[in-house]
Amino acid sequence: MKYSIKYLTVVLTILMTLTQCKKENMKSDRCNLVPDAGSCNAAFPKYYFDKNEKKCKVFIWGGCGGVVPFDTKEECEKQCDCK
């Protein structure tokens, strides 16, 4: 029983470490930007980092104004790496 609790503690600690984004991995303040489609009616795919799901997601930008954190998914993943 004593070994089971120690093993479980080690496993849980490792899992918690692997599933959380570390602050030092957030290389850019753009990882914290909330996307805004803007006021125009075009439809360009752009990307932002979803802090809750810890991954880069697409949103549709209207073509002017608004907030566009990243132009590509690759750029987002490079700047907001959670690995």
mmCIF file of the N, C-alpha and C atoms, coordinates in Angstrom:
data_MODEL
# 
_entry.id   MODEL 
# 
loop_
_atom_site.group_PDB 
_atom_site.id 
_atom_site.type_symbol 
_atom_site.label_atom_id 
_atom_site.label_alt_id 
_atom_site.label_comp_id 
_atom_site.label_asym_id 
_atom_site.label_entity_id 
_atom_site.label_seq_id 
_atom_site.pdbx_PDB_ins_code 
_atom_site.Cartn_x 
_atom_site.Cartn_y 
_atom_site.Cartn_z 
_atom_site.occupancy 
_atom_site.B_iso_or_equiv 
_atom_site.pdbx_formal_charge 
_atom_site.auth_seq_id 
_atom_site.auth_comp_id 
_atom_site.auth_asym_id 
_atom_site.auth_atom_id 
_atom_site.pdbx_PDB_model_num 
ATOM 1   N N  . MET A 1 1  ? 0.826   -1.200 0.000   1.00 0.00 ? 1  MET A N  1 
ATOM 2   C CA . MET A 1 1  ? 0.000   0.000  0.000   1.00 0.00 ? 1  MET A CA 1 
ATOM 3   C C  . MET A 1 1  ? 0.866   1.257  0.000   1.00 0.00 ? 1  MET A C  1 
ATOM 4   N N  . LYS A 1 2  ? 1.949   1.236  0.782   1.00 0.00 ? 2  LYS A N  1 
ATOM 5   C CA . LYS A 1 2  ? 2.827   2.394  0.890   1.00 0.00 ? 2  LYS A CA 1 
ATOM 6   C C  . LYS A 1 2  ? 3.430   2.752  -0.472  1.00 0.00 ? 2  LYS A C  1 
ATOM 7   N N  . TYR A 1 3  ? 3.810   1.723  -1.248  1.00 0.00 ? 3  TYR A N  1 
ATOM 8   C CA . TYR A 1 3  ? 4.390   1.965  -2.559  1.00 0.00 ? 3  TYR A CA 1 
ATOM 9   C C  . TYR A 1 3  ? 3.341   2.463  -3.549  1.00 0.00 ? 3  TYR A C  1 
ATOM 10  N N  . SER A 1 4  ? 2.122   2.012  -3.408  1.00 0.00 ? 4  SER A N  1 
ATOM 11  C CA . SER A 1 4  ? 1.048   2.438  -4.298  1.00 0.00 ? 4  SER A CA 1 
ATOM 12  C C  . SER A 1 4  ? 0.779   3.932  -4.161  1.00 0.00 ? 4  SER A C  1 
ATOM 13  N N  . ILE A 1 5  ? 0.783   4.449  -2.947  1.00 0.00 ? 5  ILE A N  1 
ATOM 14  C CA . ILE A 1 5  ? 0.538   5.873  -2.725  1.00 0.00 ? 5  ILE A CA 1 
ATOM 15  C C  . ILE A 1 5  ? 1.688   6.701  -3.283  1.00 0.00 ? 5  ILE A C  1 
ATOM 16  N N  . LYS A 1 6  ? 2.918   6.253  -3.078  1.00 0.00 ? 6  LYS A N  1 
ATOM 17  C CA . LYS A 1 6  ? 4.074   6.977  -3.616  1.00 0.00 ? 6  LYS A CA 1 
ATOM 18  C C  . LYS A 1 6  ? 4.037   6.967  -5.139  1.00 0.00 ? 6  LYS A C  1 
ATOM 19  N N  . TYR A 1 7  ? 3.736   5.829  -5.722  1.00 0.00 ? 7  TYR A N  1 
ATOM 20  C CA . TYR A 1 7  ? 3.657   5.705  -7.171  1.00 0.00 ? 7  TYR A CA 1 
ATOM 21  C C  . TYR A 1 7  ? 2.564   6.613  -7.723  1.00 0.00 ? 7  TYR A C  1 
ATOM 22  N N  . LEU A 1 8  ? 1.412   6.595  -7.101  1.00 0.00 ? 8  LEU A N  1 
ATOM 23  C CA . LEU A 1 8  ? 0.294   7.437  -7.529  1.00 0.00 ? 8  LEU A CA 1 
ATOM 24  C C  . LEU A 1 8  ? 0.660   8.916  -7.432  1.00 0.00 ? 8  LEU A C  1 
ATOM 25  N N  . THR A 1 9  ? 1.329   9.300  -6.375  1.00 0.00 ? 9  THR A N  1 
ATOM 26  C CA . THR A 1 9  ? 1.747   10.689 -6.200  1.00 0.00 ? 9  THR A CA 1 
ATOM 27  C C  . THR A 1 9  ? 2.707   11.109 -7.308  1.00 0.00 ? 9  THR A C  1 
ATOM 28  N N  . VAL A 1 10 ? 3.655   10.267 -7.631  1.00 0.00 ? 10 VAL A N  1 
ATOM 29  C CA . VAL A 1 10 ? 4.617   10.573 -8.696  1.00 0.00 ? 10 VAL A CA 1 
ATOM 30  C C  . VAL A 1 10 ? 3.904   10.688 -10.042 1.00 0.00 ? 10 VAL A C  1 
ATOM 31  N N  . VAL A 1 11 ? 3.036   9.754  -10.337 1.00 0.00 ? 11 VAL A N  1 
ATOM 32  C CA . VAL A 1 11 ? 2.307   9.768  -11.612 1.00 0.00 ? 11 VAL A CA 1 
ATOM 33  C C  . VAL A 1 11 ? 1.438   11.023 -11.727 1.00 0.00 ? 11 VAL A C  1 
ATOM 34  N N  . LEU A 1 12 ? 0.717   11.369 -10.680 1.00 0.00 ? 12 LEU A N  1 
ATOM 35  C CA . LEU A 1 12 ? -0.133  12.565 -10.715 1.00 0.00 ? 12 LEU A CA 1 
ATOM 36  C C  . LEU A 1 12 ? 0.691   13.837 -10.881 1.00 0.00 ? 12 LEU A C  1 
ATOM 37  N N  . THR A 1 13 ? 1.820   13.905 -10.220 1.00 0.00 ? 13 THR A N  1 
ATOM 38  C CA . THR A 1 13 ? 2.691   15.071 -10.351 1.00 0.00 ? 13 THR A CA 1 
ATOM 39  C C  . THR A 1 13 ? 3.185   15.221 -11.784 1.00 0.00 ? 13 THR A C  1 
ATOM 40  N N  . ILE A 1 14 ? 3.585   14.133 -12.389 1.00 0.00 ? 14 ILE A N  1 
ATOM 41  C CA . ILE A 1 14 ? 4.048   14.171 -13.786 1.00 0.00 ? 14 ILE A CA 1 
ATOM 42  C C  . ILE A 1 14 ? 2.918   14.595 -14.716 1.00 0.00 ? 14 ILE A C  1 
ATOM 43  N N  . LEU A 1 15 ? 1.742   14.031 -14.532 1.00 0.00 ? 15 LEU A N  1 
ATOM 44  C CA . LEU A 1 15 ? 0.607   14.387 -15.382 1.00 0.00 ? 15 LEU A CA 1 
ATOM 45  C C  . LEU A 1 15 ? 0.234   15.855 -15.251 1.00 0.00 ? 15 LEU A C  1 
ATOM 46  N N  . MET A 1 16 ? 0.242   16.370 -14.052 1.00 0.00 ? 16 MET A N  1 
ATOM 47  C CA . MET A 1 16 ? -0.094  17.782 -13.844 1.00 0.00 ? 16 MET A CA 1 
ATOM 48  C C  . MET A 1 16 ? 0.938   18.676 -14.511 1.00 0.00 ? 16 MET A C  1 
ATOM 49  N N  . THR A 1 17 ? 2.183   18.302 -14.451 1.00 0.00 ? 17 THR A N  1 
ATOM 50  C CA . THR A 1 17 ? 3.246   19.087 -15.069 1.00 0.00 ? 17 THR A CA 1 
ATOM 51  C C  . THR A 1 17 ? 3.098   19.090 -16.584 1.00 0.00 ? 17 THR A C  1 
ATOM 52  N N  . LEU A 1 18 ? 2.767   17.956 -17.154 1.00 0.00 ? 18 LEU A N  1 
ATOM 53  C CA . LEU A 1 18 ? 2.665   17.842 -18.605 1.00 0.00 ? 18 LEU A CA 1 
ATOM 54  C C  . LEU A 1 18 ? 1.434   18.541 -19.172 1.00 0.00 ? 18 LEU A C  1 
ATOM 55  N N  . THR A 1 19 ? 0.385   18.681 -18.391 1.00 0.00 ? 19 THR A N  1 
ATOM 56  C CA . THR A 1 19 ? -0.859  19.229 -18.923 1.00 0.00 ? 19 THR A CA 1 
ATOM 57  C C  . THR A 1 19 ? -1.019  20.721 -18.697 1.00 0.00 ? 19 THR A C  1 
ATOM 58  N N  . GLN A 1 20 ? -0.125  21.337 -17.997 1.00 0.00 ? 20 GLN A N  1 
ATOM 59  C CA . GLN A 1 20 ? -0.241  22.766 -17.730 1.00 0.00 ? 20 GLN A CA 1 
ATOM 60  C C  . GLN A 1 20 ? 0.740   23.554 -18.585 1.00 0.00 ? 20 GLN A C  1 
ATOM 61  N N  . CYS A 1 21 ? 0.285   24.679 -19.104 1.00 0.00 ? 21 CYS A N  1 
ATOM 62  C CA . CYS A 1 21 ? 1.182   25.585 -19.812 1.00 0.00 ? 21 CYS A CA 1 
ATOM 63  C C  . CYS A 1 21 ? 2.024   26.297 -18.774 1.00 0.00 ? 21 CYS A C  1 
ATOM 64  N N  . LYS A 1 22 ? 3.295   26.296 -18.986 1.00 0.00 ? 22 LYS A N  1 
ATOM 65  C CA . LYS A 1 22 ? 4.167   27.039 -18.091 1.00 0.00 ? 22 LYS A CA 1 
ATOM 66  C C  . LYS A 1 22 ? 4.298   28.462 -18.603 1.00 0.00 ? 22 LYS A C  1 
ATOM 67  N N  . LYS A 1 23 ? 4.373   29.409 -17.706 1.00 0.00 ? 23 LYS A N  1 
ATOM 68  C CA . LYS A 1 23 ? 4.440   30.812 -18.072 1.00 0.00 ? 23 LYS A CA 1 
ATOM 69  C C  . LYS A 1 23 ? 5.626   31.091 -18.988 1.00 0.00 ? 23 LYS A C  1 
ATOM 70  N N  . GLU A 1 24 ? 6.764   30.432 -18.735 1.00 0.00 ? 24 GLU A N  1 
ATOM 71  C CA . GLU A 1 24 ? 7.943   30.687 -19.562 1.00 0.00 ? 24 GLU A CA 1 
ATOM 72  C C  . GLU A 1 24 ? 7.770   30.192 -20.997 1.00 0.00 ? 24 GLU A C  1 
ATOM 73  N N  . ASN A 1 25 ? 6.807   29.283 -21.255 1.00 0.00 ? 25 ASN A N  1 
ATOM 74  C CA . ASN A 1 25 ? 6.551   28.822 -22.608 1.00 0.00 ? 25 ASN A CA 1 
ATOM 75  C C  . ASN A 1 25 ? 5.703   29.811 -23.402 1.00 0.00 ? 25 ASN A C  1 
ATOM 76  N N  . MET A 1 26 ? 5.053   30.707 -22.720 1.00 0.00 ? 26 MET A N  1 
ATOM 77  C CA . MET A 1 26 ? 4.242   31.707 -23.391 1.00 0.00 ? 26 MET A CA 1 
ATOM 78  C C  . MET A 1 26 ? 5.183   32.821 -23.831 1.00 0.00 ? 26 MET A C  1 
ATOM 79  N N  . LYS A 1 27 ? 5.763   32.673 -25.019 1.00 0.00 ? 27 LYS A N  1 
ATOM 80  C CA . LYS A 1 27 ? 6.832   33.543 -25.494 1.00 0.00 ? 27 LYS A CA 1 
ATOM 81  C C  . LYS A 1 27 ? 6.341   34.913 -25.944 1.00 0.00 ? 27 LYS A C  1 
ATOM 82  N N  . SER A 1 28 ? 5.069   35.090 -26.074 1.00 0.00 ? 28 SER A N  1 
ATOM 83  C CA . SER A 1 28 ? 4.550   36.327 -26.629 1.00 0.00 ? 28 SER A CA 1 
ATOM 84  C C  . SER A 1 28 ? 3.293   36.777 -25.884 1.00 0.00 ? 28 SER A C  1 
ATOM 85  N N  . ASP A 1 29 ? 3.158   38.088 -25.711 1.00 0.00 ? 29 ASP A N  1 
ATOM 86  C CA . ASP A 1 29 ? 1.932   38.629 -25.128 1.00 0.00 ? 29 ASP A CA 1 
ATOM 87  C C  . ASP A 1 29 ? 0.744   38.380 -26.048 1.00 0.00 ? 29 ASP A C  1 
ATOM 88  N N  . ARG A 1 30 ? 1.019   38.117 -27.316 1.00 0.00 ? 30 ARG A N  1 
ATOM 89  C CA . ARG A 1 30 ? -0.069  37.846 -28.268 1.00 0.00 ? 30 ARG A CA 1 
ATOM 90  C C  . ARG A 1 30 ? -0.827  36.576 -27.902 1.00 0.00 ? 30 ARG A C  1 
ATOM 91  N N  . CYS A 1 31 ? -0.206  35.694 -27.107 1.00 0.00 ? 31 CYS A N  1 
ATOM 92  C CA . CYS A 1 31 ? -0.882  34.460 -26.672 1.00 0.00 ? 31 CYS A CA 1 
ATOM 93  C C  . CYS A 1 31 ? -2.074  34.782 -25.773 1.00 0.00 ? 31 CYS A C  1 
ATOM 94  N N  . ASN A 1 32 ? -2.084  35.976 -25.198 1.00 0.00 ? 32 ASN A N  1 
ATOM 95  C CA . ASN A 1 32 ? -3.158  36.378 -24.292 1.00 0.00 ? 32 ASN A CA 1 
ATOM 96  C C  . ASN A 1 32 ? -4.231  37.237 -24.956 1.00 0.00 ? 32 ASN A C  1 
ATOM 97  N N  . LEU A 1 33 ? -4.036  37.559 -26.233 1.00 0.00 ? 33 LEU A N  1 
ATOM 98  C CA . LEU A 1 33 ? -5.010  38.411 -26.924 1.00 0.00 ? 33 LEU A CA 1 
ATOM 99  C C  . LEU A 1 33 ? -6.312  37.663 -27.197 1.00 0.00 ? 33 LEU A C  1 
ATOM 100 N N  . VAL A 1 34 ? -7.403  38.371 -27.043 1.00 0.00 ? 34 VAL A N  1 
ATOM 101 C CA . VAL A 1 34 ? -8.727  37.826 -27.362 1.00 0.00 ? 34 VAL A CA 1 
ATOM 102 C C  . VAL A 1 34 ? -9.061  38.264 -28.791 1.00 0.00 ? 34 VAL A C  1 
ATOM 103 N N  . PRO A 1 35 ? -9.362  37.319 -29.678 1.00 0.00 ? 35 PRO A N  1 
ATOM 104 C CA . PRO A 1 35 ? -9.616  37.687 -31.066 1.00 0.00 ? 35 PRO A CA 1 
ATOM 105 C C  . PRO A 1 35 ? -10.896 38.503 -31.227 1.00 0.00 ? 35 PRO A C  1 
ATOM 106 N N  . ASP A 1 36 ? -10.860 39.388 -32.209 1.00 0.00 ? 36 ASP A N  1 
ATOM 107 C CA . ASP A 1 36 ? -12.037 40.205 -32.540 1.00 0.00 ? 36 ASP A CA 1 
ATOM 108 C C  . ASP A 1 36 ? -12.120 40.256 -34.059 1.00 0.00 ? 36 ASP A C  1 
ATOM 109 N N  . ALA A 1 37 ? -13.241 39.857 -34.621 1.00 0.00 ? 37 ALA A N  1 
ATOM 110 C CA . ALA A 1 37 ? -13.409 39.755 -36.070 1.00 0.00 ? 37 ALA A CA 1 
ATOM 111 C C  . ALA A 1 37 ? -13.354 41.098 -36.789 1.00 0.00 ? 37 ALA A C  1 
ATOM 112 N N  . GLY A 1 38 ? -13.533 42.200 -36.080 1.00 0.00 ? 38 GLY A N  1 
ATOM 113 C CA . GLY A 1 38 ? -13.526 43.511 -36.723 1.00 0.00 ? 38 GLY A CA 1 
ATOM 114 C C  . GLY A 1 38 ? -14.874 43.843 -37.334 1.00 0.00 ? 38 GLY A C  1 
ATOM 115 N N  . SER A 1 39 ? -14.895 44.966 -38.061 1.00 0.00 ? 39 SER A N  1 
ATOM 116 C CA . SER A 1 39 ? -16.175 45.483 -38.544 1.00 0.00 ? 39 SER A CA 1 
ATOM 117 C C  . SER A 1 39 ? -16.453 45.204 -40.019 1.00 0.00 ? 39 SER A C  1 
ATOM 118 N N  . CYS A 1 40 ? -15.502 44.644 -40.746 1.00 0.00 ? 40 CYS A N  1 
ATOM 119 C CA . CYS A 1 40 ? -15.722 44.368 -42.170 1.00 0.00 ? 40 CYS A CA 1 
ATOM 120 C C  . CYS A 1 40 ? -16.311 42.973 -42.371 1.00 0.00 ? 40 CYS A C  1 
ATOM 121 N N  . ASN A 1 41 ? -16.716 42.698 -43.589 1.00 0.00 ? 41 ASN A N  1 
ATOM 122 C CA . ASN A 1 41 ? -17.457 41.465 -43.861 1.00 0.00 ? 41 ASN A CA 1 
ATOM 123 C C  . ASN A 1 41 ? -16.706 40.427 -44.681 1.00 0.00 ? 41 ASN A C  1 
ATOM 124 N N  . ALA A 1 42 ? -15.393 40.536 -44.781 1.00 0.00 ? 42 ALA A N  1 
ATOM 125 C CA . ALA A 1 42 ? -14.623 39.502 -45.473 1.00 0.00 ? 42 ALA A CA 1 
ATOM 126 C C  . ALA A 1 42 ? -14.563 38.264 -44.570 1.00 0.00 ? 42 ALA A C  1 
ATOM 127 N N  . ALA A 1 43 ? -13.882 37.239 -44.996 1.00 0.00 ? 43 ALA A N  1 
ATOM 128 C CA . ALA A 1 43 ? -13.797 36.016 -44.194 1.00 0.00 ? 43 ALA A CA 1 
ATOM 129 C C  . ALA A 1 43 ? -12.407 35.397 -44.349 1.00 0.00 ? 43 ALA A C  1 
ATOM 130 N N  . PHE A 1 44 ? -11.466 35.867 -43.540 1.00 0.00 ? 44 PHE A N  1 
ATOM 131 C CA . PHE A 1 44 ? -10.100 35.357 -43.559 1.00 0.00 ? 44 PHE A CA 1 
ATOM 132 C C  . PHE A 1 44 ? -9.857  34.496 -42.315 1.00 0.00 ? 44 PHE A C  1 
ATOM 133 N N  . PRO A 1 45 ? -9.369  33.272 -42.496 1.00 0.00 ? 45 PRO A N  1 
ATOM 134 C CA . PRO A 1 45 ? -9.056  32.461 -41.319 1.00 0.00 ? 45 PRO A CA 1 
ATOM 135 C C  . PRO A 1 45 ? -7.794  32.987 -40.628 1.00 0.00 ? 45 PRO A C  1 
ATOM 136 N N  . LYS A 1 46 ? -7.891  33.245 -39.343 1.00 0.00 ? 46 LYS A N  1 
ATOM 137 C CA . LYS A 1 46 ? -6.763  33.693 -38.510 1.00 0.00 ? 46 LYS A CA 1 
ATOM 138 C C  . LYS A 1 46 ? -6.771  32.852 -37.239 1.00 0.00 ? 46 LYS A C  1 
ATOM 139 N N  . TYR A 1 47 ? -5.775  33.031 -36.389 1.00 0.00 ? 47 TYR A N  1 
ATOM 140 C CA . TYR A 1 47 ? -5.617  32.140 -35.235 1.00 0.00 ? 47 TYR A CA 1 
ATOM 141 C C  . TYR A 1 47 ? -5.383  32.894 -33.936 1.00 0.00 ? 47 TYR A C  1 
ATOM 142 N N  . TYR A 1 48 ? -5.778  32.249 -32.852 1.00 0.00 ? 48 TYR A N  1 
ATOM 143 C CA . TYR A 1 48 ? -5.546  32.763 -31.500 1.00 0.00 ? 48 TYR A CA 1 
ATOM 144 C C  . TYR A 1 48 ? -5.284  31.588 -30.581 1.00 0.00 ? 48 TYR A C  1 
ATOM 145 N N  . PHE A 1 49 ? -4.707  31.868 -29.422 1.00 0.00 ? 49 PHE A N  1 
ATOM 146 C CA . PHE A 1 49 ? -4.431  30.817 -28.447 1.00 0.00 ? 49 PHE A CA 1 
ATOM 147 C C  . PHE A 1 49 ? -5.540  30.777 -27.420 1.00 0.00 ? 49 PHE A C  1 
ATOM 148 N N  . ASP A 1 50 ? -6.195  29.624 -27.310 1.00 0.00 ? 50 ASP A N  1 
ATOM 149 C CA . ASP A 1 50 ? -7.254  29.422 -26.325 1.00 0.00 ? 50 ASP A CA 1 
ATOM 150 C C  . ASP A 1 50 ? -6.596  28.926 -25.035 1.00 0.00 ? 50 ASP A C  1 
ATOM 151 N N  . LYS A 1 51 ? -6.541  29.788 -24.015 1.00 0.00 ? 51 LYS A N  1 
ATOM 152 C CA . LYS A 1 51 ? -5.867  29.450 -22.764 1.00 0.00 ? 51 LYS A CA 1 
ATOM 153 C C  . LYS A 1 51 ? -6.580  28.332 -22.012 1.00 0.00 ? 51 LYS A C  1 
ATOM 154 N N  . ASN A 1 52 ? -7.887  28.230 -22.151 1.00 0.00 ? 52 ASN A N  1 
ATOM 155 C CA . ASN A 1 52 ? -8.629  27.178 -21.454 1.00 0.00 ? 52 ASN A CA 1 
ATOM 156 C C  . ASN A 1 52 ? -8.340  25.795 -22.038 1.00 0.00 ? 52 ASN A C  1 
ATOM 157 N N  . GLU A 1 53 ? -8.310  25.721 -23.358 1.00 0.00 ? 53 GLU A N  1 
ATOM 158 C CA . GLU A 1 53 ? -8.051  24.440 -24.018 1.00 0.00 ? 53 GLU A CA 1 
ATOM 159 C C  . GLU A 1 53 ? -6.568  24.231 -24.305 1.00 0.00 ? 53 GLU A C  1 
ATOM 160 N N  . LYS A 1 54 ? -5.770  25.279 -24.076 1.00 0.00 ? 54 LYS A N  1 
ATOM 161 C CA . LYS A 1 54 ? -4.317  25.231 -24.261 1.00 0.00 ? 54 LYS A CA 1 
ATOM 162 C C  . LYS A 1 54 ? -3.924  24.794 -25.674 1.00 0.00 ? 54 LYS A C  1 
ATOM 163 N N  . LYS A 1 55 ? -4.604  25.407 -26.644 1.00 0.00 ? 55 LYS A N  1 
ATOM 164 C CA . LYS A 1 55 ? -4.258  25.118 -28.036 1.00 0.00 ? 55 LYS A CA 1 
ATOM 165 C C  . LYS A 1 55 ? -4.646  26.289 -28.926 1.00 0.00 ? 55 LYS A C  1 
ATOM 166 N N  . CYS A 1 56 ? -4.053  26.320 -30.094 1.00 0.00 ? 56 CYS A N  1 
ATOM 167 C CA . CYS A 1 56 ? -4.342  27.369 -31.061 1.00 0.00 ? 56 CYS A CA 1 
ATOM 168 C C  . CYS A 1 56 ? -5.603  26.999 -31.831 1.00 0.00 ? 56 CYS A C  1 
ATOM 169 N N  . LYS A 1 57 ? -6.462  28.008 -32.006 1.00 0.00 ? 57 LYS A N  1 
ATOM 170 C CA . LYS A 1 57 ? -7.746  27.778 -32.675 1.00 0.00 ? 57 LYS A CA 1 
ATOM 171 C C  . LYS A 1 57 ? -7.961  28.835 -33.756 1.00 0.00 ? 57 LYS A C  1 
ATOM 172 N N  . VAL A 1 58 ? -8.750  28.475 -34.727 1.00 0.00 ? 58 VAL A N  1 
ATOM 173 C CA . VAL A 1 58 ? -9.061  29.368 -35.833 1.00 0.00 ? 58 VAL A CA 1 
ATOM 174 C C  . VAL A 1 58 ? -10.267 30.247 -35.479 1.00 0.00 ? 58 VAL A C  1 
ATOM 175 N N  . PHE A 1 59 ? -10.289 31.455 -36.032 1.00 0.00 ? 59 PHE A N  1 
ATOM 176 C CA . PHE A 1 59 ? -11.479 32.305 -36.002 1.00 0.00 ? 59 PHE A CA 1 
ATOM 177 C C  . PHE A 1 59 ? -11.518 33.042 -37.327 1.00 0.00 ? 59 PHE A C  1 
ATOM 178 N N  . ILE A 1 60 ? -12.653 33.612 -37.662 1.00 0.00 ? 60 ILE A N  1 
ATOM 179 C CA . ILE A 1 60 ? -12.798 34.314 -38.942 1.00 0.00 ? 60 ILE A CA 1 
ATOM 180 C C  . ILE A 1 60 ? -12.677 35.809 -38.717 1.00 0.00 ? 60 ILE A C  1 
ATOM 181 N N  . TRP A 1 61 ? -11.696 36.406 -39.389 1.00 0.00 ? 61 TRP A N  1 
ATOM 182 C CA . TRP A 1 61 ? -11.455 37.848 -39.318 1.00 0.00 ? 61 TRP A CA 1 
ATOM 183 C C  . TRP A 1 61 ? -12.129 38.518 -40.503 1.00 0.00 ? 61 TRP A C  1 
ATOM 184 N N  . GLY A 1 62 ? -12.785 39.641 -40.272 1.00 0.00 ? 62 GLY A N  1 
ATOM 185 C CA . GLY A 1 62 ? -13.535 40.341 -41.305 1.00 0.00 ? 62 GLY A CA 1 
ATOM 186 C C  . GLY A 1 62 ? -12.715 41.132 -42.303 1.00 0.00 ? 62 GLY A C  1 
ATOM 187 N N  . GLY A 1 63 ? -11.427 41.338 -42.045 1.00 0.00 ? 63 GLY A N  1 
ATOM 188 C CA . GLY A 1 63 ? -10.578 42.022 -43.027 1.00 0.00 ? 63 GLY A CA 1 
ATOM 189 C C  . GLY A 1 63 ? -10.126 43.408 -42.623 1.00 0.00 ? 63 GLY A C  1 
ATOM 190 N N  . CYS A 1 64 ? -10.734 44.004 -41.590 1.00 0.00 ? 64 CYS A N  1 
ATOM 191 C CA . CYS A 1 64 ? -10.279 45.312 -41.122 1.00 0.00 ? 64 CYS A CA 1 
ATOM 192 C C  . CYS A 1 64 ? -10.609 45.469 -39.637 1.00 0.00 ? 64 CYS A C  1 
ATOM 193 N N  . GLY A 1 65 ? -9.767  46.230 -38.969 1.00 0.00 ? 65 GLY A N  1 
ATOM 194 C CA . GLY A 1 65 ? -9.979  46.453 -37.538 1.00 0.00 ? 65 GLY A CA 1 
ATOM 195 C C  . GLY A 1 65 ? -9.872  45.159 -36.750 1.00 0.00 ? 65 GLY A C  1 
ATOM 196 N N  . GLY A 1 66 ? -10.450 45.158 -35.587 1.00 0.00 ? 66 GLY A N  1 
ATOM 197 C CA . GLY A 1 66 ? -10.459 43.959 -34.764 1.00 0.00 ? 66 GLY A CA 1 
ATOM 198 C C  . GLY A 1 66 ? -9.095  43.619 -34.181 1.00 0.00 ? 66 GLY A C  1 
ATOM 199 N N  . VAL A 1 67 ? -8.971  42.416 -33.677 1.00 0.00 ? 67 VAL A N  1 
ATOM 200 C CA . VAL A 1 67 ? -7.738  41.924 -33.076 1.00 0.00 ? 67 VAL A CA 1 
ATOM 201 C C  . VAL A 1 67 ? -7.400  40.581 -33.714 1.00 0.00 ? 67 VAL A C  1 
ATOM 202 N N  . VAL A 1 68 ? -6.225  40.513 -34.335 1.00 0.00 ? 68 VAL A N  1 
ATOM 203 C CA . VAL A 1 68 ? -5.757  39.289 -34.978 1.00 0.00 ? 68 VAL A CA 1 
ATOM 204 C C  . VAL A 1 68 ? -4.439  38.887 -34.312 1.00 0.00 ? 68 VAL A C  1 
ATOM 205 N N  . PRO A 1 69 ? -4.500  37.962 -33.353 1.00 0.00 ? 69 PRO A N  1 
ATOM 206 C CA . PRO A 1 69 ? -3.262  37.568 -32.679 1.00 0.00 ? 69 PRO A CA 1 
ATOM 207 C C  . PRO A 1 69 ? -2.228  36.928 -33.605 1.00 0.00 ? 69 PRO A C  1 
ATOM 208 N N  . PHE A 1 70 ? -2.654  36.010 -34.488 1.00 0.00 ? 70 PHE A N  1 
ATOM 209 C CA . PHE A 1 70 ? -1.712  35.297 -35.364 1.00 0.00 ? 70 PHE A CA 1 
ATOM 210 C C  . PHE A 1 70 ? -2.320  35.074 -36.743 1.00 0.00 ? 70 PHE A C  1 
ATOM 211 N N  . ASP A 1 71 ? -1.454  35.164 -37.769 1.00 0.00 ? 71 ASP A N  1 
ATOM 212 C CA . ASP A 1 71 ? -1.900  34.915 -39.138 1.00 0.00 ? 71 ASP A CA 1 
ATOM 213 C C  . ASP A 1 71 ? -1.975  33.425 -39.460 1.00 0.00 ? 71 ASP A C  1 
ATOM 214 N N  . THR A 1 72 ? -1.111  32.626 -38.834 1.00 0.00 ? 72 THR A N  1 
ATOM 215 C CA . THR A 1 72 ? -1.082  31.192 -39.134 1.00 0.00 ? 72 THR A CA 1 
ATOM 216 C C  . THR A 1 72 ? -1.110  30.370 -37.843 1.00 0.00 ? 72 THR A C  1 
ATOM 217 N N  . LYS A 1 73 ? -1.545  29.135 -37.972 1.00 0.00 ? 73 LYS A N  1 
ATOM 218 C CA . LYS A 1 73 ? -1.561  28.225 -36.836 1.00 0.00 ? 73 LYS A CA 1 
ATOM 219 C C  . LYS A 1 73 ? -0.126  27.925 -36.383 1.00 0.00 ? 73 LYS A C  1 
ATOM 220 N N  . GLU A 1 74 ? 0.767   27.792 -37.342 1.00 0.00 ? 74 GLU A N  1 
ATOM 221 C CA . GLU A 1 74 ? 2.168   27.504 -37.028 1.00 0.00 ? 74 GLU A CA 1 
ATOM 222 C C  . GLU A 1 74 ? 2.787   28.621 -36.191 1.00 0.00 ? 74 GLU A C  1 
ATOM 223 N N  . GLU A 1 75 ? 2.502   29.856 -36.550 1.00 0.00 ? 75 GLU A N  1 
ATOM 224 C CA . GLU A 1 75 ? 3.010   31.009 -35.805 1.00 0.00 ? 75 GLU A CA 1 
ATOM 225 C C  . GLU A 1 75 ? 2.466   30.994 -34.378 1.00 0.00 ? 75 GLU A C  1 
ATOM 226 N N  . CYS A 1 76 ? 1.197   30.697 -34.229 1.00 0.00 ? 76 CYS A N  1 
ATOM 227 C CA . CYS A 1 76 ? 0.566   30.616 -32.915 1.00 0.00 ? 76 CYS A CA 1 
ATOM 228 C C  . CYS A 1 76 ? 1.214   29.522 -32.071 1.00 0.00 ? 76 CYS A C  1 
ATOM 229 N N  . GLU A 1 77 ? 1.369   28.343 -32.658 1.00 0.00 ? 77 GLU A N  1 
ATOM 230 C CA . GLU A 1 77 ? 1.951   27.225 -31.924 1.00 0.00 ? 77 GLU A CA 1 
ATOM 231 C C  . GLU A 1 77 ? 3.399   27.501 -31.528 1.00 0.00 ? 77 GLU A C  1 
ATOM 232 N N  . LYS A 1 78 ? 4.121   28.181 -32.376 1.00 0.00 ? 78 LYS A N  1 
ATOM 233 C CA . LYS A 1 78 ? 5.522   28.502 -32.066 1.00 0.00 ? 78 LYS A CA 1 
ATOM 234 C C  . LYS A 1 78 ? 5.616   29.469 -30.888 1.00 0.00 ? 78 LYS A C  1 
ATOM 235 N N  . GLN A 1 79 ? 4.720   30.447 -30.841 1.00 0.00 ? 79 GLN A N  1 
ATOM 236 C CA . GLN A 1 79 ? 4.755   31.459 -29.797 1.00 0.00 ? 79 GLN A CA 1 
ATOM 237 C C  . GLN A 1 79 ? 4.100   31.015 -28.493 1.00 0.00 ? 79 GLN A C  1 
ATOM 238 N N  . CYS A 1 80 ? 3.136   30.109 -28.571 1.00 0.00 ? 80 CYS A N  1 
ATOM 239 C CA . CYS A 1 80 ? 2.348   29.741 -27.398 1.00 0.00 ? 80 CYS A CA 1 
ATOM 240 C C  . CYS A 1 80 ? 2.476   28.261 -27.082 1.00 0.00 ? 80 CYS A C  1 
ATOM 241 N N  . ASP A 1 81 ? 3.638   27.715 -27.292 1.00 0.00 ? 81 ASP A N  1 
ATOM 242 C CA . ASP A 1 81 ? 3.893   26.289 -27.094 1.00 0.00 ? 81 ASP A CA 1 
ATOM 243 C C  . ASP A 1 81 ? 3.606   25.865 -25.666 1.00 0.00 ? 81 ASP A C  1 
ATOM 244 N N  . CYS A 1 82 ? 2.827   24.815 -25.514 1.00 0.00 ? 82 CYS A N  1 
ATOM 245 C CA . CYS A 1 82 ? 2.484   24.289 -24.184 1.00 0.00 ? 82 CYS A CA 1 
ATOM 246 C C  . CYS A 1 82 ? 3.094   22.928 -23.965 1.00 0.00 ? 82 CYS A C  1 
ATOM 247 N N  . LYS A 1 83 ? 4.056   22.547 -24.728 1.00 0.00 ? 83 LYS A N  1 
ATOM 248 C CA . LYS A 1 83 ? 4.662   21.212 -24.610 1.00 0.00 ? 83 LYS A CA 1 
ATOM 249 C C  . LYS A 1 83 ? 5.766   21.220 -23.596 1.00 0.00 ? 83 LYS A C  1 
# 
